[in-house]
Amino acid sequence: MRKPVVIWVKRNLEFNNPLVIEGFPGLGYIGRITVDYIVEKLQAIEFARLYTPYFPQHVLVDSYGEARLLGASFYHWSKPNDGRSIILVSGDSQAQTVEGQYKLASTILGFTRRLGARRILCIGGYEAYVDGRPKLYVAGTDPEVVGEAISMGVEVGRIGSPIVGLAGVILGIAKFYDMKGIAVLVETPGYYPDVVAAREAVLFVSRYTGIDIDVSDLEVYAAKLSQTLRGFEETLEELRQLSESARITDRGRLTYIS
């Protein structure tokens, strides 16, 4: 792979003022669950795949034994009332390095901007003790877009709180691509696939876009997805342990370089 990030366009489609909705694995897997669920409910069409060596170094194997590289998918759906395009972006993993996060974010923004997008909505988790219904917090590229989310019942997060990962980097560099955007973060303990939080995220996306999205079977969907996610996390943990073991072994070797 000569380029650090490669996008394979599977279908050439026409886009109408697209809104981009991004959701990658993170706290509570909220972004990933939300976007994948919306893709399924809307029956959105996959039109491009993204691959990069910044993803973890393993493949995923399906029930037929077929292996595939980790990647990200771009899906398209058009709103029936006005024909506006919705581009949904979902990935198997966050990039594993700081440089990788910036490369991934810039590629997603650059690619969707060339398709005509000017707005992006990032979905993620906000680590917190949850008592009752999870709250939603927003940060954005400018006060105007933040105000739109506030008018829909979302709060501004704590001043100075970092948004770690792809969603935060996307917000930080969106202006360089002449794009505006918000990140909506849902409260979650963060250590398990959080269906309750994902439901709140889906409901927000429904309000924000004006798309009626049925959430009645979200729990069933998330239960199936969580089995895959657990296996993925176990593999990642094994790779981390192997990597740490290799570093420890390497530190114990004699070397002629001082």
N, C-alpha and C positions, 0 to 999 in steps of 0.2 A: 504494500500500500504506500505509494509514493507521496500522496497528499495526506496531511494529518486528519482531514475530515472529507469524506466522499459522499455525495448525494446521487443516488440512482433514481432518475425520473422514470417511472413505469408507465405513466399515462400523461399525455399532454392535454390539459384541460383549460377551459376559459374561466377566469375568476372575476368576480364583481365586488370591488371594494371589500376585500376579505378581512374578517376579524380572526386573529390567531389566538387559539386557546392552548396553552402549554401545560403539561402535567407529567413530571418525571418522578421516579421513586424518591422518597424523602421521609420526613417525620410522619409516621402513621400510614405511609404509602397513600396519602390523601390525593396528591396530584395524579398519580398513576391510576388509582381506582376511579377517580372522577372522570378523567378524560376517556379511559377505556370503556367505562360504562356508557358515557354519552355517545361514543362511536358506535357501540352495539345498539343502543336504543334508536339512534337516527339512521342506522345502516349506512354510515358514511363510507366513502370509497377511498381505499388506500391508493395514492398516486405517486408516492415517492418513499424511498428508504435511505436512511443515513447510516454510515458506518465509520468507525474511527478506532485506532489503536489506543485511544485514551479510555475506552471502556475496559472492564476487567478481561483478563486473558483466558477466557474459556468459551465454550459453545453451549447452547441449550439443545437438549434432545427431546423430541416429541414422542407421543405414544407409539408412533410407527418406527422409531429408532432413527429418524432423520435429524441430523445436527444442523444448527444454524448459528451464525455469528450474532453476538449481541448487537443491537442497533436501535434506531428510532424510526417511527413511521409518521408520515404526513397523510392526513385524511381530508377529504373534501365533502362538504354538504351545502346545499343551497336552501335558504329560507323560502318557503312557498309563497309568502305574502309579498316580499319585495325582491326576491332573487339574490339577496346579499350572500356572498360566500362565507362559509365558516371553515377555517383550516384548523384541524385538531392535531396536535403534536404530542406523541407519547413515546417514551423511551424505556428500555430495559434496565438502565442504570444511569447514575450520574457519572460524569467523567471522574477519573481517579486522581487527577493532579490539578493544581491551580491553573496551570497553562491550559490544560485540557478543558476546564470549565469555560475559560474565555474563548478558546477556539470553537467549542460547541455552541456557545451563546451567539458568537458573531456569525457563525455559519447559518444558524436558524434565522437570525434577524436578516441577514443579507439575502438569503434564499426567498423568504416570504415577502421581503420588501420588493424584490424583483417581480413578484407575482401581484403586486399592487397593494399589499397590506400597509396600513398606517397605524393600526392599533393591535396591541397584544395583551392578553389576560393570562397571568401565571397563577396556578393554583398550588398551594403548599400547606404545610402544617406549622402551627405555632405551639411550641412546647409549653404546657401549663397543666396545673391540676384542674380537672374539669368537674365542676359541681353543677349538675343539671345540663341544660342545653348548651353546647359549645358556642362560644362567641367567635365572630369573624373580625379580622383586622385587615387593614389595607395600607399599602404604601404605593406611591406612584411616581411617575416622571414629572408631574406638575400638579399644582393645586386644583386645576379644573377637573382632571380625570379622577383625582382622589375624591373631590366633592360629589361627583356622580355616584361613586360607590357609597359614600356616606349617606346620600339621600335614599339609598336602598337598605339602610339599617346596619351598615358596617362601621366599625370604629377604627380610629387611627391607633396604631400600636404605640408602645412605649417609645419615647424619644431616645434615640441612640441605640435602639435594639438592632443588631445586625440581622440581615436576611442572608443566611449562609446557603451556598449552593447555586444551582443554575438559575433559579428564579431571581435571586438577588443580582447576579451578574447581568442577566438580561435587562433588568430595570436600569442598572448602572450605565450600560452602554447603548441603550435603545436610542437615545438622542443622536448618537453618531450616525444612525441609520434613518434619521428623520422620522422616527416612530415614537408614539406615545404608548404608555402602558401602565397597568397596575398589577400588583401581586396581592391576591386575597389569601390570607392565611387563617386556617381554622384551628381552634384550640384542640390539642390532643396530648395524651401522655407520651405518645410518640414511639412506643416500643412494640406495637402490634398493628396489623392492618385495621385501621379505625373506620368501621362502616358508618357509625353515627356521625363522625366528623365529615366523612365523604358525602353523606346525604345532605348536610348543610351546604357543602360546596356545590353540589349538583343543583340544589334549589336556588342558590345565588346565581349560578350560570343561567338558569332558566329565567330569573328576573332580569338579569343584565342583558340578555340577548332577545328576550321576548319569545323564546322557544318553549313550548310546553313539553317538559321531560318527565315521564312517569318514573317515580322512584320506588314503586311498590315491591319490585323484586330485586332491589339493590343488595339486600343482605344475602340473598341466594347467590347472586353474581359474585359478590366479594368473597364468599366462602370458597367458591371454586378457584378464584384468583389467588387467595391466600395460600392454598396448597402449593401453587407454583412459586409464590414469593418465598415461602419458607425454605423450599429446596434451593432456591437461588441464594438466599442469605447463608444457608449452611455451606454452600460451595464457596462463597466469598470469604467466610470465616476460615475455612480450611486453607484457602489461598493466602490469607493474611498470616496465618500461623506458619505456613511453609516459608513465606517471604521473610518473616521475623527470624525463623530458625536459620535460614541461609545467611542473614546479616550477622547473627551471633557467631555462626561458624566462621564467617569471613573475618570477623574482628579478632578471632583467636589464632589466625594464621600468621606466620612470620612473613615479613615483607622487607624488601630492600629500599622502599621509598619511605623517607621520614619527613 
